[in-house]
Amino acid sequence: MMRVFAGVAALVAAAVISAGAIAADRAFPQVIQLPTGFQPEGIEVGKGTTFYVGSVANGAIYRGNLRTGAGAMLVPGETGKAATGIELDKQNRLWVAGAGTGKGLVYNARTGALIRTYTFATSDTFINDVVVTRTAAVFTDSRKAVLYKVPIGAGGSIGSSVQTLTLSGAFALANGFNLNGIRCDSPD
């Protein structure tokens, strides 16, 4: 079962609190400096002590080490790009929500190479968050009553198709900003 949250801040706070608890136990740095003007939004913890954070300002992805605090730019920023939600899959790919660009991007988490770009919408859009399961990556649009689903095939293969899932039932699109956060309670 997939749940869409109205507050990604709660998820980030939980991640920070969890990371803070780990840091207190293992002498992790209390502060990790990001590049000046980075404007972080989404964060993902990978294997071991690796973390990834995206920049809403220009789509850059910073990769660092939670234990040492050291890090560097994995994906350089570009004018006209943005990175909000970010998730690492089992194939070591970073799925990145592209905010007002209407795009979802997939990067190699080791090299930073762009694997694929998906264009979900071109106007009045804000691709905010993403969750990855064994069979799909699902992106939220905070300005529309839809989710965008990218199927993941056998062996983790990804294709070019995108399904637009219209939300209905108990969900009602309100004025302003909607669909901020998503998670999956089951493996599919």
Beta strands, then each sheet from edge to edge (+ up, - down):
strand 1: 2-4
strand 2: 40-45
strand 3: 50-55
strand 4: 61-65
strand 5: 71-75
strand 6: 86-88
strand 7: 93-97
strand 8: 103-108
strand 9: 114-119
strand 10: 127-132
strand 11: 136-141
strand 12: 146-151
strand 13: 163-166
strand 14: 182-184
sheet 1: 1+ 14-
sheet 2: 2+ 3- 4+ 5-
sheet 3: 6+ 7- 8+ 9-
sheet 4: 10+ 11- 12+ 13-
end
